[in-house]
Amino acid sequence: MRSTMPAIPSTTGKASSSAVGRRTTSATKGSTKSGGSSEKRSGQSARTTANHSQQANTTKNSLKSMNEIDIDVSAPPRPPDPTLFIRAGTSGNRHLLPIHLINDDVNIGSFIRPISRLSSRTSTTELCTSVDMIRNVCTSIKTLQHFDISKNELKDLPSDLSNLIELESLNCSQNQLTDMNDSFEQLKLLKELDLSFNLFNQIPNVIYTLKSLIRLNFEHNCITKIDNELLNLKRLKFLVLDHNQLESLHTCDFGQLKKLEYIHVAHNQLIRFPRGLHRLHHLKNVNLSYNRIATFPVDLLQVSTLDVLNLSHNLIVKLPPMPIAYKRASMIFSIDLSFNQLTKFPDYLLLIAKKVDVSNNNIRLISNDLLKILTNEILTTRELKLYTNPIGQPIFPPEVLNEDVSNTVNVLRMVKNSLEEQLTDVHVRQGFKICITGLKNSGKTALANCLEENAPLTVNENEEEVQERIVHVHQYSFRIQTATEQPTPPPVQPPPPPVPTASTGKTKASSKTNIVELSKIQPQRTESNTRKKRNLSAQTTKQPAIATPPPPKSPVPPPPPATPPPPIEPMKFLPLTIYDFNGSSEYYEHMSPFIDTNALHLLCIHTFEFQQATPTTIEDIFNETYDRSSSPIITQLFQLLQLLCEKTTRTRAIMIIPLATCIDLYDKRSNEEKIDAIEKINQFFKLYLQHRVDRIKHDMEVIHSLSTISSSLSDRLKTYSSLLNIHIQIEPCHPISSLTFHGIDELNRIIQHNVLTQKTIFPHVDRILPGLWADANQYIESLADLLPVPYLLWDNYASRVINKHGLPHLINDITMSVRDEGKIIVINEIGTNDRVVFLRPSWLTDLLYSIFRHDMSTTYLDYEKNDIFSLSNLPEARFQGHKTEFLKSGLLHSELLRSFWFNSLYKKEHFFHLWLTIMRFLLVAYPKMNKIQLKRLVHVESLDSLSRGERSYTRLIDMKQNPDDKEDIKFDYAIVPYYLPFINGKEQEGEFKRFNNRLKTIITIRYTSQSLPLGFFHRFSVSAILRLDIIYKKHWNDFILGEHEERETRFIIETDHRTFIKCHCGTAAAEQAFEEIWNVLMPILNHFEEMFTQLAPSNQFERSVQCTNCKEFSFMGEWTTPKELQCLKTKACPLCGENIDTARLVQPNERKRRSEELLRRIRERHSKNATKTTDNATSSQQQQPQTSISSSATAASTSTPLLVPPV
């Protein structure tokens, strides 16, 4: 019996390795000395076991039930390959430490890497031969620290063991235990506990009280469930539950066991993947082989410490797409996915693991995309097992798929050669991007997976385990059907008689799939379904032959000459990137930098939920009496449409395809209900576009009805006309179901048709790129792996590409082609020509998500539950202070942000430059420092009075263009407006009271819009403080009190974040008050409109000025076209009729006013002089001759200009 037991190197050790109470191996020299040294505390241990002959006879029946566990396994174990893969252990010199972590079908030879110190974990002896001896040891050596009582046929543990309060390790394996007494809770110092090879059907409750446990081994028992109390073992690092009867571990969130490093639950009946493993930052070894798991969270592969992953002998059909994120800090040593049901090779595994085993699966296709990653480094440093797979494309040499030969050849190099020999398109073509938006739980991620895999959705019960992001990025090649793949039309024949409906429907469906080639071959079609279709097709073709009478005989024409088959065109693939946006409304305002009009937008709408949440008559939604806020679905749908449509311009149109998702919910309903639900969605989008046009036309008619149209109104008419010319194309709603694959084939056809034919929106898709251009594109994609941080400022980026490939005149076009494919993000700075290039978009989204995650104020900022803060060496005391400042005052300390970016930014020396770049281009925060310090970072842009409004771009943020250089600028705090508290009514009233009492002259401006751009006020507050000569005295989420840096002028800016922004600006100066106010107010207003134009060019807004008499915003804002009002002294209020000084409405032309005043004085003086001259001339006329009068008049006329000073 003992010969069949698997080796346990960490617990059993050798029988005679040491004696009781001895710390070193020298104690084994004599067993008689064991009693004398039993009182030594440090390193004391004991080993109690029965003799071998007795155990062989008495344990034969007691361990029979444990051996039956192996028989229940459906598939026989596969022999190990010790030359390539490991079953347990980690890379390097890290050791596995405690316990049995290998299956009984694997010998010690599978540990091919060094695992140290296994033999010295537990000292053993064979002096004790009975339970009485165990009790004697417990009473005589109360300071015992290590005790081994395995192989003693114990049915109950002696209660005396609870007296060993200093016990640290206890080995009770290979007995007949079923429970443990509660008295064992006294073992407070116990760190290692081995209860393997017993008869437990559940973990005893007393074990959950052992808070010091580090290693716990329960393999080879009969455990059927694990209680949630397991999470009380916060120090647990090693957990082994192999060879039990577990069907689910989903009640336990293993993400709370922050120190867990090894988890082995092989040879069970698990259906669902254990929850929370991807959130562990110390996880090294995961073995879940020999279960019934169908899927697992792909984010587990991004755990930076993961070294070994064994998921062999499961039911995994496909792997989730890997988000295109930042590279791992270290490579995974081994990923074993053998003996599953994979139908497609997940090529990204070669980028993150050194050894990959996908043998004995159902892989039929290997994509040509694998060629892009098979670099020389991959070919020489990676190992792949691919044998025993029915691969049909490409065709491989037999040795690749032969198990005996593939172990000795370089499989990857032969795979590369085979792919290069296939008939593929040699040209590099321009690809495109798809943005998938929609409400939460509307099926966006499922759709993205269906489009990439081109297969029905596998019911993923671990959906909650997917790491939340603002945007999930997927990349793959979209296959375009070539002309030679089009089926040739059949010859004209007499129409056959009607056939049964079912057969007809099947025939039509099958022929339809032959017309349009989809993006990928569907690998999910089983052979049984294929045979059914073939039989059905055969029946369909045979039925007309039976029912149709023989046609009349006619001369048979000679057969046409045989024509050679047309040449086979190469397969055409287009690069495609899918942006799967988060559906939570909390992230909508952070999605704007990633929304692009050059992308194809798929808007997902849950069909059933939309039907339930909207009124019966869809027209009611667009009535002014309908409260949209009463329906969250309608509110969020309008926000998404605004987010998509507000970036369109006259030259940049947008295409939106609404998708009615989850249409399979109507399979058990009548067809009329399904048609009505789809038509209701179509009606909504039709009315949305019509309502937008009607609103603009109504405003234009109001202006046309006026008797006179001022220059400001004329300018507004031009704006309305440009808004009408914006092209927003919303296609008819298309029903789909990711679960049943309904409508996905047709959706692929619609996508292909639109991107190839809508040249006004997708002008460059499918164009062939020149060789140098294609090389430059590939170099741009590879830059992310060459740089310490994957972003570059534009000048540095352009110089790198030009120095490598030349083409300086095409650098902008090359960059835009890569951007249009979604592989990079290019962001322009507001008010300048500067740009930044983020080479990994998902890396940027992870940085933003770590700052604006929705659970920030609830569960994320928990020092005990989230060990990311301790890993980043942030003390808990400082963490609590930073947490309070951040959530209550919006003050984000650099230490706290470093912790947020712990998994995203490995090069800590680039932290401040990255943080400043995100502030500058994404406008999410600004440094907390006085203006003098801020000017050392930011050079405020000035407006040259001689340049006629043109801006000078020489004074920008003083940042190094090369992020490779270490930073020389540091600051502690940054203010994040998103987290600032809202001002309450009492505070607002007090601020306005002090503002009005202190200032004598105040001008109030208001901007209104039907819906302000999401997050606009937050970004405006950041950009204004960075670019303008202003200072914020107090800053709330929706209220700003500030003043000019040099002038005695103050301002208040307030908003409701939805429809309006007000600016109150005033001064206490008595002289030239309006000039002082407008000198501060105009830069603020100009910056506001510049941001509005760049962030939301199609958003319609109105300007207005408040009347000082009636306090209504009755005057139209005309400060952008002020010439007419500058010629008037006052203007009457349209509501109250009070005459208001035009200096309150537009910026007065003080230079013109001074000139006019001077000219008036000159005219008055000239008139007086002329009168005086006339009187003098009249008096002298009587005394002097006429000639004298003429000369006097001439002198007077020549001397008059001398009185006029130059203007």
Steps between C-alpha positions, in 0.01 A plus 500: 500500500777742580669438168204648315494818700633806322814656627457787743833673504396786724323321783595138537869517427719198583407273784833524674606849410502633858395417852261662740618834626803526272546807277783369280568177321772418752228390740441191290822342621327344799139453590570467870590867524157613398360502849770719642451772245124503495472817703677722247254749355638613170456261213336229710307242305359151532398220269256228603413211271396138515726227369488425131357152516218599730405798283507297181238265642273733695474791258413294196126533552496839672663676205296325238251787468783745443641295217162490333531871431750429226267253336229764462714708266353474150824510306816306587792714605743602232862398550712800590767654286778591742711652222269788431218562744468489874210395715600706796771730616606841383770651288845587621605400850166567662389192687161341539561455872239305680292224366405258228434707190525231235248242382550134575542433127812719494829397653765715656672527166253759385663756727754612248578826679678522836269497802705557809474413867225241464682241707539723803145617542388239755724283714374144543570193714365150541543463878130533580283209403161563663245762599628480855837611378335798335343597830831454678670732253228762548534494877876484515592749226253784534728735309495278193494696175485229229302178532440221247236238587426376150431133414357402838147392405360771723126549489510787749780729598601479865380802691847528655618657175318818593744547788786557257433871485837572340447252219577646157464201265281192530489208260193278541496353152414140408269425787123446523395837638154643438492798737702708744411605852436867574775491759757530221419870477764541771771437240528870426853473360431214258628589153505167315224242506496186288176297511538328166394139441223492758121470494384862546184596316539864597761723656451503879384834634781514752751542219343833407607632842870428438586849381875428472462224240726540199479152345189285489485161327172308463572292193360151464195542718127501429432872532195618306482867595705783645347749741549872468675497836813391316553868428582551869843347435654828385858369519437194287754459218463136398168324451478146365163333440593247234307174466178594674139524388462876466251624243513871575715752686297799399386580851856603586653816363866397492588859419478564874785257574753765406807291583396188308778376272413139417156352445458143378151360453573233239301177458165637614170573329521879477275661242575864576837664537585608857403859555743785559831335409584771246506759780782328689834677472711211636347211306765273348365154437146394398411139431137432410556206270262206475179693557203606287581870464379654173655847524719717718562876543767615260611762753661216693772504234581860591594421859863605496618229741331205329756235406316173435143447379367148449148473356546176315228234479206737518220604262634836382371572148652844447708753685369852555671768288802650666474876550777687323661640814846574629761229493555270799786567737604133477414205279277212608710185504237246397137498382348156452169487311536150365209256482230764468266587214667809354406569140732795440860556598528800738815652354539761775616223735839508327538864602458433871625143559821313428338157468154444356327163470181488292537141388209258482236762423270565205696784335416518130634841401807709574460862394750682283525757780741261668765610251506849653623372836733223381811711528845352535481548877171308519637221282806451720355552849155337480391137493168384361321167506244473223474131424177297478286781356291478178661809348377559145647841431786541445623158395783390727766233454408177679772540760334813639189309601683187610551473874817294481675724247376844607692484827827511313429760230440873505127503444472877483750533217315237297169675572646825370628336184162340436313826547734683264445240232122535508319702237452833674474859393850646476374856533456690825161667503343778701274368775226658708362532851169405660368668815240304695298711742182441689342483840620268771409134447397566141727228357797710383780273620316190380464659157870590487592140581257366240642727231855398582435129539219487241331242719205494740556621851588234752295556813762667714401462860815686602403824332538690824865390506586708192716793607299818464644767272382818334583343164585142406713488186498201264702458182468242225493470121168544323480282190354656185352280232674526166334493160598139428325386817165618366290201389431475128133538407334170413374441146142594425271199547126449522374586846468194720174422677460639853678321777412485870554820697759362737720373223468823307598704798804288562606518137470876489692544819785281387525671162498839664805418706686412182444842349691700758813371662510594866792643690605155614406138447250382755674231698201408715315295239505143625524201274154384598345827389693478175365154430146617575534787256639270236214256543248782492661647190492157335131465579431843358675422175333161468142616556461695173634206304224276635210742465588650163385311186765445237532806275429465128788382294690766314823507305787479738752778427864402489683554823694826516875480490662456834626826641791511738409593857565864588819564687464495875536847644688536826303546818457862596516606863446845650638595843211561739496643850187481716451749782253351747392791723377461855123539530497665844398864478772592753760458224324683216686826550835318491422327169521814288874478410441154352193583291593547135276596209714289266386184679192291434276532805284212621246612760364208703148520642351225712180436307283381786615764750448779247149372432418503870660836588359716220142627463262328265511792260862579429411857396432584865873486575561805282219708647598775738262364761680164522750469784796312354672479836226266620641226278872422546504308172371798301732741683811292435400434140477875435840546668658238275348654187626840608846355564508351149336780303652810659841435338371503145573793269424594140804306385476213748183295483412210730330165447303327776346154475247434780493138611200343672685256725370198691240441232492135602276605791224532241542147366211377713287803417301575191676633194285813512640593842853467369425715195331765716797515738746551213278756333473693827879535512508611136231758574702638789807570287290643219331744736834585663643621170178675404474674836857629465432644155166651603658673799767662284251606233273651762782715634581613147139594435492710816798701374354538151176635647680802648473831318875557513777244528814617673845373424483274808177346381645458154796319650262276692313418179824382347557276800153351466554438129823314570323287762236403245772393258651257751441145382391258771421167338302256716432168330188289560506299821639150463392221742771270636556241769849408612370192675329344197716677237185644346576791266880492545558371146288779358674755724837395361364553151366846594836598649687387191262680267512831687874528552564424133229716342453801733806687376391832650531348847766234434701651215817296547378155606638217283758716326835335435777661702842552336788296633674776693165618638418146620845469660446829680162377628658185635775702665243725668322195640828362633598823674290406802732208570813709455412786735492491878155662487279465189443865412690778323453869451456585134843648427683204650265255333540659156878514529518131589287391204671733252850398611403136457303508173519852359179629335484830694230634267278197578550477874155642574324274248684193624406577858137559412483168316616315812262707712204421272572132556470559876854389580608835648332805651599851392374783723528869416556762765231764532623831366830381353635285219664256739401133502578186693501145364395216731631182344285264708144635535396242758797598717368855502150381588641299790672812633175694483296218645728475802417865578129506418381150586143494624579314824763750608292639786350165605730198496817572306669730753527232766851440627426155640300362208713656226864409543611715208569781747727291719677363192580855393658564844237751607465494881146463627512819706590713199252307288211591728594867483531496120168316472315762704653788304417336168138409565403811697708771335601358162870519596688210341840443654776368277561207738139389469507533123818292482307227677213532253748455215698225669411239236511741206816703546808291569746784436434718801751766391260601221210560735495880511547547127217258430275666758566846354436372147163358600413827673598699195325301227215324680426784745415279797693691770740787564792534746425660835755780532513876492508682169872568511574129537241411240662733249818302534306209356252688284573800281174689458431568136469869415310675223706735290312823429686542171412154367128572451386226731756242394650307788864443575583135568845551643393511865382153587529262789868462572538124473773283356418361161672172576340290776817294518658782701445499873273764641632802677164640611301365792188603686290335765137581432278532198140620505256269319180699432298180456541421871448853634195540725193685376427838653189511716239773488617676818861514385399625157283773647783616725752512214266705282427739787868568560561524126228762446588703807865528410464588129333809356464396135398147398426346159323162480527275194317170436552215255207261455468176309240233479767269635852605590781264398555241771772609742549830316511721810765282666726513195440871455602570862828312445581656165421854620732483801781362281464742210363828640633763742246415767508356851239282673433614854237231562403208279194278536369238261251745350622838625825697460603821676808656344680817413747634248865455576584873477177699466254578776228299331314202638270245339261219584427212262210266579321219318244222536711269273198452275366815335682821600825664608494849653790738545477798736791741467543825692742758633515757777683751282315829442682610183481298179314222681355343185838492332651321803216246506509420129878464502454208739165374370581479128789249534272279711217519244733446205654197666156364577387527138826358371458192720135469403591511132770234528332261742144521366491682165143394422358591840270802483535764771366852560664810649316755714568794737308585815308826526601694810144624548273196463777242568391296197734379226315704242793622286652275237872455541668699224856524628624293206357761254508822705530767229134601493462536875833677529349783297209534744503653842200308642259229399149439636423174680250294296312404818500798735586776251778643715789657308819311581850621429639299209829471687319235706409303189818501293859599555517874427749624248681732741746614236215599275316667788810700593546606140138604466518697824817670388353587162192642669712723715704603197184589309370706790830682535525549127148639497584745776817603322313547176242718675772701667681542170182612330436763767855625473473516126177697519651755732814537293300533180397837608857608571707318238465453130354185346846363421587507865187303582591241240852457630368471856253234396773311320723508806217377714430209265863393492536516876192287580661154445767588752232488771410138418727251676576174318262213563 
